[in-house]
Amino acid sequence: MDILDTISLESNKQIKINFDGGGLSSDAGLILIKEFACKPGFIKILQSMFKTNNSAIFRLHKDDQNLWQMILQQ
């Protein structure tokens, strides 16, 4: 039995189909979502524009970080 790693289409030899499984992750694609949001500057917009009226004296995270966390949880 032969192992099928990569094949080409007969109609277009430049298209290659690979059956090695690709890069799998356990993060539900969140890294890709974050990378996608960084490209047009969405995260920088959050950092510069998003503010809440929370007057807590001691906080570990900034407003934009809390919003980004909520976006990723959805």
PyMOL Python script that loads the backbone (N, CA, C, O; Angstrom):
from pymol import cmd

cmd.read_pdbstr("""\
ATOM      1  N   MET A   1       0.831  -1.174   0.000  1.00  0.00           N
ATOM      2  CA  MET A   1       0.000   0.000   0.000  1.00  0.00           C
ATOM      3  C   MET A   1       0.876   1.238   0.000  1.00  0.00           C
ATOM      4  O   MET A   1       1.799   1.349   0.807  1.00  0.00           O
ATOM      5  N   ASP A   2       0.595   2.166  -0.897  1.00  0.00           N
ATOM      6  CA  ASP A   2       1.346   3.413  -0.992  1.00  0.00           C
ATOM      7  C   ASP A   2       0.771   4.442  -0.030  1.00  0.00           C
ATOM      8  O   ASP A   2      -0.429   4.459   0.245  1.00  0.00           O
ATOM      9  N   ILE A   3       1.645   5.292   0.472  1.00  0.00           N
ATOM     10  CA  ILE A   3       1.218   6.398   1.315  1.00  0.00           C
ATOM     11  C   ILE A   3       1.071   7.621   0.421  1.00  0.00           C
ATOM     12  O   ILE A   3       1.983   7.974  -0.326  1.00  0.00           O
ATOM     13  N   LEU A   4      -0.081   8.259   0.507  1.00  0.00           N
ATOM     14  CA  LEU A   4      -0.375   9.420  -0.325  1.00  0.00           C
ATOM     15  C   LEU A   4      -0.077  10.681   0.470  1.00  0.00           C
ATOM     16  O   LEU A   4      -0.814  11.023   1.395  1.00  0.00           O
ATOM     17  N   ASP A   5       1.006  11.378   0.112  1.00  0.00           N
ATOM     18  CA  ASP A   5       1.366  12.607   0.803  1.00  0.00           C
ATOM     19  C   ASP A   5       0.811  13.828   0.088  1.00  0.00           C
ATOM     20  O   ASP A   5       0.071  14.617   0.676  1.00  0.00           O
ATOM     21  N   THR A   6       1.166  13.981  -1.170  1.00  0.00           N
ATOM     22  CA  THR A   6       0.767  15.150  -1.938  1.00  0.00           C
ATOM     23  C   THR A   6       0.405  14.712  -3.348  1.00  0.00           C
ATOM     24  O   THR A   6       1.115  13.910  -3.954  1.00  0.00           O
ATOM     25  N   ILE A   7      -0.692  15.234  -3.869  1.00  0.00           N
ATOM     26  CA  ILE A   7      -1.057  14.956  -5.250  1.00  0.00           C
ATOM     27  C   ILE A   7      -1.293  16.276  -5.972  1.00  0.00           C
ATOM     28  O   ILE A   7      -1.527  17.309  -5.344  1.00  0.00           O
ATOM     29  N   SER A   8      -1.228  16.227  -7.291  1.00  0.00           N
ATOM     30  CA  SER A   8      -1.529  17.384  -8.127  1.00  0.00           C
ATOM     31  C   SER A   8      -2.801  17.092  -8.897  1.00  0.00           C
ATOM     32  O   SER A   8      -3.108  15.938  -9.194  1.00  0.00           O
ATOM     33  N   LEU A   9      -3.536  18.139  -9.219  1.00  0.00           N
ATOM     34  CA  LEU A   9      -4.717  17.971 -10.048  1.00  0.00           C
ATOM     35  C   LEU A   9      -4.295  17.757 -11.492  1.00  0.00           C
ATOM     36  O   LEU A   9      -3.314  18.340 -11.954  1.00  0.00           O
ATOM     37  N   GLU A  10      -5.028  16.930 -12.193  1.00  0.00           N
ATOM     38  CA  GLU A  10      -4.710  16.712 -13.601  1.00  0.00           C
ATOM     39  C   GLU A  10      -5.026  17.949 -14.428  1.00  0.00           C
ATOM     40  O   GLU A  10      -4.335  18.227 -15.408  1.00  0.00           O
ATOM     41  N   SER A  11      -6.057  18.694 -14.049  1.00  0.00           N
ATOM     42  CA  SER A  11      -6.455  19.864 -14.828  1.00  0.00           C
ATOM     43  C   SER A  11      -5.534  21.064 -14.603  1.00  0.00           C
ATOM     44  O   SER A  11      -5.410  21.920 -15.478  1.00  0.00           O
ATOM     45  N   ASN A  12      -4.892  21.131 -13.445  1.00  0.00           N
ATOM     46  CA  ASN A  12      -3.987  22.241 -13.137  1.00  0.00           C
ATOM     47  C   ASN A  12      -2.874  21.709 -12.250  1.00  0.00           C
ATOM     48  O   ASN A  12      -3.075  21.485 -11.057  1.00  0.00           O
ATOM     49  N   LYS A  13      -1.716  21.510 -12.826  1.00  0.00           N
ATOM     50  CA  LYS A  13      -0.589  20.907 -12.096  1.00  0.00           C
ATOM     51  C   LYS A  13      -0.026  21.818 -11.001  1.00  0.00           C
ATOM     52  O   LYS A  13       0.707  21.346 -10.132  1.00  0.00           O
ATOM     53  N   GLN A  14      -0.357  23.115 -11.028  1.00  0.00           N
ATOM     54  CA  GLN A  14       0.163  24.019 -10.008  1.00  0.00           C
ATOM     55  C   GLN A  14      -0.606  23.917  -8.697  1.00  0.00           C
ATOM     56  O   GLN A  14      -0.113  24.356  -7.658  1.00  0.00           O
ATOM     57  N   ILE A  15      -1.799  23.350  -8.730  1.00  0.00           N
ATOM     58  CA  ILE A  15      -2.569  23.147  -7.509  1.00  0.00           C
ATOM     59  C   ILE A  15      -2.155  21.821  -6.902  1.00  0.00           C
ATOM     60  O   ILE A  15      -2.272  20.771  -7.534  1.00  0.00           O
ATOM     61  N   LYS A  16      -1.671  21.877  -5.678  1.00  0.00           N
ATOM     62  CA  LYS A  16      -1.232  20.671  -4.975  1.00  0.00           C
ATOM     63  C   LYS A  16      -2.130  20.449  -3.766  1.00  0.00           C
ATOM     64  O   LYS A  16      -2.483  21.391  -3.056  1.00  0.00           O
ATOM     65  N   ILE A  17      -2.487  19.220  -3.547  1.00  0.00           N
ATOM     66  CA  ILE A  17      -3.321  18.851  -2.400  1.00  0.00           C
ATOM     67  C   ILE A  17      -2.451  18.035  -1.465  1.00  0.00           C
ATOM     68  O   ILE A  17      -1.850  17.040  -1.869  1.00  0.00           O
ATOM     69  N   ASN A  18      -2.388  18.461  -0.216  1.00  0.00           N
ATOM     70  CA  ASN A  18      -1.525  17.831   0.775  1.00  0.00           C
ATOM     71  C   ASN A  18      -2.385  17.193   1.847  1.00  0.00           C
ATOM     72  O   ASN A  18      -3.325  17.812   2.344  1.00  0.00           O
ATOM     73  N   PHE A  19      -2.070  15.960   2.206  1.00  0.00           N
ATOM     74  CA  PHE A  19      -2.857  15.217   3.189  1.00  0.00           C
ATOM     75  C   PHE A  19      -2.070  14.956   4.475  1.00  0.00           C
ATOM     76  O   PHE A  19      -2.281  13.937   5.134  1.00  0.00           O
ATOM     77  N   ASP A  20      -1.171  15.865   4.834  1.00  0.00           N
ATOM     78  CA  ASP A  20      -0.363  15.628   6.029  1.00  0.00           C
ATOM     79  C   ASP A  20      -1.052  16.070   7.319  1.00  0.00           C
ATOM     80  O   ASP A  20      -0.473  15.927   8.396  1.00  0.00           O
ATOM     81  N   GLY A  21      -2.256  16.598   7.240  1.00  0.00           N
ATOM     82  CA  GLY A  21      -3.002  16.980   8.439  1.00  0.00           C
ATOM     83  C   GLY A  21      -2.880  18.446   8.776  1.00  0.00           C
ATOM     84  O   GLY A  21      -3.720  18.980   9.501  1.00  0.00           O
ATOM     85  N   GLY A  22      -1.863  19.112   8.275  1.00  0.00           N
ATOM     86  CA  GLY A  22      -1.722  20.537   8.532  1.00  0.00           C
ATOM     87  C   GLY A  22      -1.394  20.838   9.976  1.00  0.00           C
ATOM     88  O   GLY A  22      -1.173  19.934  10.781  1.00  0.00           O
ATOM     89  N   GLY A  23      -1.366  22.092  10.287  1.00  0.00           N
ATOM     90  CA  GLY A  23      -1.095  22.532  11.644  1.00  0.00           C
ATOM     91  C   GLY A  23      -2.370  22.529  12.469  1.00  0.00           C
ATOM     92  O   GLY A  23      -3.277  23.321  12.212  1.00  0.00           O
ATOM     93  N   LEU A  24      -2.448  21.671  13.430  1.00  0.00           N
ATOM     94  CA  LEU A  24      -3.617  21.596  14.298  1.00  0.00           C
ATOM     95  C   LEU A  24      -3.336  22.339  15.588  1.00  0.00           C
ATOM     96  O   LEU A  24      -2.194  22.394  16.046  1.00  0.00           O
ATOM     97  N   SER A  25      -4.368  22.903  16.167  1.00  0.00           N
ATOM     98  CA  SER A  25      -4.179  23.617  17.421  1.00  0.00           C
ATOM     99  C   SER A  25      -5.339  23.341  18.353  1.00  0.00           C
ATOM    100  O   SER A  25      -6.403  22.886  17.933  1.00  0.00           O
ATOM    101  N   SER A  26      -5.121  23.617  19.596  1.00  0.00           N
ATOM    102  CA  SER A  26      -6.174  23.419  20.590  1.00  0.00           C
ATOM    103  C   SER A  26      -6.719  24.756  21.084  1.00  0.00           C
ATOM    104  O   SER A  26      -7.424  24.805  22.091  1.00  0.00           O
ATOM    105  N   ASP A  27      -6.394  25.845  20.377  1.00  0.00           N
ATOM    106  CA  ASP A  27      -6.811  27.176  20.827  1.00  0.00           C
ATOM    107  C   ASP A  27      -8.061  27.673  20.096  1.00  0.00           C
ATOM    108  O   ASP A  27      -8.392  28.855  20.183  1.00  0.00           O
ATOM    109  N   ALA A  28      -8.748  26.801  19.387  1.00  0.00           N
ATOM    110  CA  ALA A  28      -9.991  27.121  18.669  1.00  0.00           C
ATOM    111  C   ALA A  28      -9.785  28.216  17.626  1.00  0.00           C
ATOM    112  O   ALA A  28     -10.732  28.921  17.277  1.00  0.00           O
ATOM    113  N   GLY A  29      -8.575  28.363  17.134  1.00  0.00           N
ATOM    114  CA  GLY A  29      -8.308  29.360  16.106  1.00  0.00           C
ATOM    115  C   GLY A  29      -8.191  30.777  16.620  1.00  0.00           C
ATOM    116  O   GLY A  29      -8.200  31.719  15.827  1.00  0.00           O
ATOM    117  N   LEU A  30      -8.081  30.956  17.922  1.00  0.00           N
ATOM    118  CA  LEU A  30      -8.036  32.307  18.483  1.00  0.00           C
ATOM    119  C   LEU A  30      -6.782  33.071  18.075  1.00  0.00           C
ATOM    120  O   LEU A  30      -6.803  34.297  17.964  1.00  0.00           O
ATOM    121  N   ILE A  31      -5.703  32.349  17.856  1.00  0.00           N
ATOM    122  CA  ILE A  31      -4.487  33.025  17.413  1.00  0.00           C
ATOM    123  C   ILE A  31      -4.708  33.615  16.025  1.00  0.00           C
ATOM    124  O   ILE A  31      -4.239  34.716  15.736  1.00  0.00           O
ATOM    125  N   LEU A  32      -5.423  32.886  15.164  1.00  0.00           N
ATOM    126  CA  LEU A  32      -5.725  33.413  13.835  1.00  0.00           C
ATOM    127  C   LEU A  32      -6.643  34.622  13.917  1.00  0.00           C
ATOM    128  O   LEU A  32      -6.472  35.582  13.164  1.00  0.00           O
ATOM    129  N   ILE A  33      -7.610  34.587  14.818  1.00  0.00           N
ATOM    130  CA  ILE A  33      -8.522  35.719  14.985  1.00  0.00           C
ATOM    131  C   ILE A  33      -7.747  36.938  15.465  1.00  0.00           C
ATOM    132  O   ILE A  33      -7.962  38.046  14.973  1.00  0.00           O
ATOM    133  N   LYS A  34      -6.849  36.741  16.420  1.00  0.00           N
ATOM    134  CA  LYS A  34      -6.066  37.869  16.924  1.00  0.00           C
ATOM    135  C   LYS A  34      -5.145  38.423  15.840  1.00  0.00           C
ATOM    136  O   LYS A  34      -4.991  39.637  15.714  1.00  0.00           O
ATOM    137  N   GLU A  35      -4.538  37.537  15.061  1.00  0.00           N
ATOM    138  CA  GLU A  35      -3.683  37.987  13.966  1.00  0.00           C
ATOM    139  C   GLU A  35      -4.494  38.775  12.936  1.00  0.00           C
ATOM    140  O   GLU A  35      -4.036  39.799  12.429  1.00  0.00           O
ATOM    141  N   PHE A  36      -5.696  38.293  12.631  1.00  0.00           N
ATOM    142  CA  PHE A  36      -6.579  38.982  11.690  1.00  0.00           C
ATOM    143  C   PHE A  36      -6.951  40.370  12.218  1.00  0.00           C
ATOM    144  O   PHE A  36      -6.995  41.331  11.449  1.00  0.00           O
ATOM    145  N   ALA A  37      -7.216  40.483  13.510  1.00  0.00           N
ATOM    146  CA  ALA A  37      -7.590  41.773  14.105  1.00  0.00           C
ATOM    147  C   ALA A  37      -6.404  42.736  14.153  1.00  0.00           C
ATOM    148  O   ALA A  37      -6.594  43.951  14.122  1.00  0.00           O
ATOM    149  N   CYS A  38      -5.207  42.214  14.227  1.00  0.00           N
ATOM    150  CA  CYS A  38      -4.024  43.082  14.288  1.00  0.00           C
ATOM    151  C   CYS A  38      -3.697  43.706  12.936  1.00  0.00           C
ATOM    152  O   CYS A  38      -3.172  44.819  12.888  1.00  0.00           O
ATOM    153  N   LYS A  39      -3.992  43.022  11.845  1.00  0.00           N
ATOM    154  CA  LYS A  39      -3.620  43.512  10.511  1.00  0.00           C
ATOM    155  C   LYS A  39      -4.196  44.892  10.214  1.00  0.00           C
ATOM    156  O   LYS A  39      -3.430  45.784   9.849  1.00  0.00           O
ATOM    157  N   PRO A  40      -5.513  45.124  10.351  1.00  0.00           N
ATOM    158  CA  PRO A  40      -6.026  46.468  10.035  1.00  0.00           C
ATOM    159  C   PRO A  40      -5.900  47.458  11.185  1.00  0.00           C
ATOM    160  O   PRO A  40      -6.347  48.599  11.064  1.00  0.00           O
ATOM    161  N   GLY A  41      -5.301  47.044  12.296  1.00  0.00           N
ATOM    162  CA  GLY A  41      -5.115  47.959  13.413  1.00  0.00           C
ATOM    163  C   GLY A  41      -6.265  47.984  14.399  1.00  0.00           C
ATOM    164  O   GLY A  41      -6.383  48.931  15.177  1.00  0.00           O
ATOM    165  N   PHE A  42      -7.116  46.968  14.388  1.00  0.00           N
ATOM    166  CA  PHE A  42      -8.267  46.923  15.280  1.00  0.00           C
ATOM    167  C   PHE A  42      -7.847  46.984  16.744  1.00  0.00           C
ATOM    168  O   PHE A  42      -8.486  47.677  17.537  1.00  0.00           O
ATOM    169  N   ILE A  43      -6.807  46.287  17.109  1.00  0.00           N
ATOM    170  CA  ILE A  43      -6.370  46.258  18.508  1.00  0.00           C
ATOM    171  C   ILE A  43      -5.823  47.620  18.925  1.00  0.00           C
ATOM    172  O   ILE A  43      -6.041  48.050  20.057  1.00  0.00           O
ATOM    173  N   LYS A  44      -5.121  48.299  18.033  1.00  0.00           N
ATOM    174  CA  LYS A  44      -4.620  49.645  18.354  1.00  0.00           C
ATOM    175  C   LYS A  44      -5.765  50.633  18.525  1.00  0.00           C
ATOM    176  O   LYS A  44      -5.692  51.541  19.353  1.00  0.00           O
ATOM    177  N   ILE A  45      -6.824  50.453  17.739  1.00  0.00           N
ATOM    178  CA  ILE A  45      -8.005  51.306  17.902  1.00  0.00           C
ATOM    179  C   ILE A  45      -8.628  51.074  19.272  1.00  0.00           C
ATOM    180  O   ILE A  45      -9.021  52.027  19.945  1.00  0.00           O
ATOM    181  N   LEU A  46      -8.722  49.807  19.690  1.00  0.00           N
ATOM    182  CA  LEU A  46      -9.246  49.512  21.030  1.00  0.00           C
ATOM    183  C   LEU A  46      -8.405  50.196  22.103  1.00  0.00           C
ATOM    184  O   LEU A  46      -8.941  50.788  23.040  1.00  0.00           O
ATOM    185  N   GLN A  47      -7.103  50.110  21.961  1.00  0.00           N
ATOM    186  CA  GLN A  47      -6.212  50.688  22.964  1.00  0.00           C
ATOM    187  C   GLN A  47      -6.363  52.199  23.054  1.00  0.00           C
ATOM    188  O   GLN A  47      -6.287  52.763  24.146  1.00  0.00           O
ATOM    189  N   SER A  48      -6.573  52.851  21.939  1.00  0.00           N
ATOM    190  CA  SER A  48      -6.619  54.310  21.964  1.00  0.00           C
ATOM    191  C   SER A  48      -8.007  54.885  22.215  1.00  0.00           C
ATOM    192  O   SER A  48      -8.125  56.001  22.722  1.00  0.00           O
ATOM    193  N   MET A  49      -9.061  54.146  21.871  1.00  0.00           N
ATOM    194  CA  MET A  49     -10.403  54.730  21.903  1.00  0.00           C
ATOM    195  C   MET A  49     -11.324  54.175  22.990  1.00  0.00           C
ATOM    196  O   MET A  49     -12.238  54.874  23.426  1.00  0.00           O
ATOM    197  N   PHE A  50     -11.106  52.946  23.434  1.00  0.00           N
ATOM    198  CA  PHE A  50     -12.059  52.321  24.344  1.00  0.00           C
ATOM    199  C   PHE A  50     -11.715  52.630  25.803  1.00  0.00           C
ATOM    200  O   PHE A  50     -10.642  52.271  26.286  1.00  0.00           O
ATOM    201  N   LYS A  51     -12.614  53.283  26.478  1.00  0.00           N
ATOM    202  CA  LYS A  51     -12.461  53.604  27.904  1.00  0.00           C
ATOM    203  C   LYS A  51     -13.792  53.353  28.596  1.00  0.00           C
ATOM    204  O   LYS A  51     -14.852  53.560  28.005  1.00  0.00           O
ATOM    205  N   THR A  52     -13.741  52.915  29.830  1.00  0.00           N
ATOM    206  CA  THR A  52     -14.960  52.733  30.621  1.00  0.00           C
ATOM    207  C   THR A  52     -14.969  53.740  31.770  1.00  0.00           C
ATOM    208  O   THR A  52     -13.985  54.443  32.002  1.00  0.00           O
ATOM    209  N   ASN A  53     -16.069  53.796  32.467  1.00  0.00           N
ATOM    210  CA  ASN A  53     -16.197  54.687  33.622  1.00  0.00           C
ATOM    211  C   ASN A  53     -15.860  53.976  34.926  1.00  0.00           C
ATOM    212  O   ASN A  53     -16.266  54.423  35.999  1.00  0.00           O
ATOM    213  N   ASN A  54     -15.139  52.898  34.842  1.00  0.00           N
ATOM    214  CA  ASN A  54     -14.764  52.135  36.021  1.00  0.00           C
ATOM    215  C   ASN A  54     -13.677  52.898  36.785  1.00  0.00           C
ATOM    216  O   ASN A  54     -12.580  53.110  36.267  1.00  0.00           O
ATOM    217  N   SER A  55     -13.983  53.298  37.993  1.00  0.00           N
ATOM    218  CA  SER A  55     -13.025  54.083  38.775  1.00  0.00           C
ATOM    219  C   SER A  55     -12.284  53.242  39.810  1.00  0.00           C
ATOM    220  O   SER A  55     -11.840  53.760  40.835  1.00  0.00           O
ATOM    221  N   ALA A  56     -12.154  51.956  39.542  1.00  0.00           N
ATOM    222  CA  ALA A  56     -11.450  51.078  40.479  1.00  0.00           C
ATOM    223  C   ALA A  56     -10.003  51.549  40.640  1.00  0.00           C
ATOM    224  O   ALA A  56      -9.335  51.892  39.664  1.00  0.00           O
ATOM    225  N   ILE A  57      -9.543  51.558  41.869  1.00  0.00           N
ATOM    226  CA  ILE A  57      -8.183  52.028  42.146  1.00  0.00           C
ATOM    227  C   ILE A  57      -7.146  50.997  41.701  1.00  0.00           C
ATOM    228  O   ILE A  57      -6.118  51.345  41.120  1.00  0.00           O
ATOM    229  N   PHE A  58      -7.430  49.733  41.979  1.00  0.00           N
ATOM    230  CA  PHE A  58      -6.469  48.686  41.660  1.00  0.00           C
ATOM    231  C   PHE A  58      -7.078  47.736  40.632  1.00  0.00           C
ATOM    232  O   PHE A  58      -8.068  47.060  40.911  1.00  0.00           O
ATOM    233  N   ARG A  59      -6.493  47.691  39.468  1.00  0.00           N
ATOM    234  CA  ARG A  59      -6.916  46.754  38.431  1.00  0.00           C
ATOM    235  C   ARG A  59      -5.682  46.133  37.806  1.00  0.00           C
ATOM    236  O   ARG A  59      -4.660  46.797  37.631  1.00  0.00           O
ATOM    237  N   LEU A  60      -5.784  44.856  37.470  1.00  0.00           N
ATOM    238  CA  LEU A  60      -4.664  44.168  36.826  1.00  0.00           C
ATOM    239  C   LEU A  60      -4.623  44.424  35.325  1.00  0.00           C
ATOM    240  O   LEU A  60      -3.550  44.436  34.721  1.00  0.00           O
ATOM    241  N   HIS A  61      -5.807  44.631  34.718  1.00  0.00           N
ATOM    242  CA  HIS A  61      -5.877  44.744  33.264  1.00  0.00           C
ATOM    243  C   HIS A  61      -6.525  46.061  32.859  1.00  0.00           C
ATOM    244  O   HIS A  61      -7.367  46.605  33.574  1.00  0.00           O
ATOM    245  N   LYS A  62      -6.118  46.555  31.710  1.00  0.00           N
ATOM    246  CA  LYS A  62      -6.673  47.793  31.179  1.00  0.00           C
ATOM    247  C   LYS A  62      -8.029  47.522  30.532  1.00  0.00           C
ATOM    248  O   LYS A  62      -8.382  46.372  30.273  1.00  0.00           O
ATOM    249  N   ASP A  63      -8.782  48.584  30.275  1.00  0.00           N
ATOM    250  CA  ASP A  63     -10.114  48.465  29.679  1.00  0.00           C
ATOM    251  C   ASP A  63     -10.091  47.724  28.348  1.00  0.00           C
ATOM    252  O   ASP A  63     -10.906  46.831  28.114  1.00  0.00           O
ATOM    253  N   ASP A  64      -9.149  48.098  27.473  1.00  0.00           N
ATOM    254  CA  ASP A  64      -9.101  47.468  26.155  1.00  0.00           C
ATOM    255  C   ASP A  64      -8.758  45.984  26.255  1.00  0.00           C
ATOM    256  O   ASP A  64      -9.240  45.186  25.451  1.00  0.00           O
ATOM    257  N   GLN A  65      -7.937  45.606  27.226  1.00  0.00           N
ATOM    258  CA  GLN A  65      -7.608  44.194  27.411  1.00  0.00           C
ATOM    259  C   GLN A  65      -8.826  43.405  27.887  1.00  0.00           C
ATOM    260  O   GLN A  65      -9.037  42.269  27.461  1.00  0.00           O
ATOM    261  N   ASN A  66      -9.623  44.002  28.768  1.00  0.00           N
ATOM    262  CA  ASN A  66     -10.847  43.338  29.231  1.00  0.00           C
ATOM    263  C   ASN A  66     -11.843  43.166  28.090  1.00  0.00           C
ATOM    264  O   ASN A  66     -12.472  42.114  27.976  1.00  0.00           O
ATOM    265  N   LEU A  67     -11.995  44.184  27.242  1.00  0.00           N
ATOM    266  CA  LEU A  67     -12.896  44.078  26.101  1.00  0.00           C
ATOM    267  C   LEU A  67     -12.407  43.004  25.130  1.00  0.00           C
ATOM    268  O   LEU A  67     -13.198  42.188  24.655  1.00  0.00           O
ATOM    269  N   TRP A  68     -11.122  43.003  24.839  1.00  0.00           N
ATOM    270  CA  TRP A  68     -10.574  42.004  23.928  1.00  0.00           C
ATOM    271  C   TRP A  68     -10.793  40.596  24.476  1.00  0.00           C
ATOM    272  O   TRP A  68     -11.102  39.684  23.710  1.00  0.00           O
ATOM    273  N   GLN A  69     -10.641  40.404  25.761  1.00  0.00           N
ATOM    274  CA  GLN A  69     -10.897  39.108  26.391  1.00  0.00           C
ATOM    275  C   GLN A  69     -12.372  38.701  26.191  1.00  0.00           C
ATOM    276  O   GLN A  69     -12.661  37.546  25.876  1.00  0.00           O
ATOM    277  N   MET A  70     -13.278  39.636  26.372  1.00  0.00           N
ATOM    278  CA  MET A  70     -14.699  39.339  26.187  1.00  0.00           C
ATOM    279  C   MET A  70     -15.006  38.984  24.722  1.00  0.00           C
ATOM    280  O   MET A  70     -15.813  38.093  24.459  1.00  0.00           O
ATOM    281  N   ILE A  71     -14.380  39.661  23.795  1.00  0.00           N
ATOM    282  CA  ILE A  71     -14.568  39.349  22.375  1.00  0.00           C
ATOM    283  C   ILE A  71     -14.107  37.933  22.079  1.00  0.00           C
ATOM    284  O   ILE A  71     -14.806  37.183  21.398  1.00  0.00           O
ATOM    285  N   LEU A  72     -12.952  37.566  22.576  1.00  0.00           N
ATOM    286  CA  LEU A  72     -12.419  36.228  22.318  1.00  0.00           C
ATOM    287  C   LEU A  72     -13.216  35.121  23.010  1.00  0.00           C
ATOM    288  O   LEU A  72     -13.234  33.984  22.538  1.00  0.00           O
ATOM    289  N   GLN A  73     -13.864  35.442  24.104  1.00  0.00           N
ATOM    290  CA  GLN A  73     -14.664  34.433  24.802  1.00  0.00           C
ATOM    291  C   GLN A  73     -15.945  34.099  24.065  1.00  0.00           C
ATOM    292  O   GLN A  73     -16.489  33.008  24.237  1.00  0.00           O
ATOM    293  N   GLN A  74     -16.431  35.008  23.259  1.00  0.00           N
ATOM    294  CA  GLN A  74     -17.681  34.764  22.537  1.00  0.00           C
ATOM    295  C   GLN A  74     -17.446  33.790  21.474  1.00  0.00           C
ATOM    296  O   GLN A  74     -18.371  33.440  20.741  1.00  0.00           O
TER     297      GLN A  74
END
""", "prot")
cmd.dss("prot")
cmd.show_as("cartoon", "prot")
cmd.util.cbc("prot")
cmd.orient("prot")
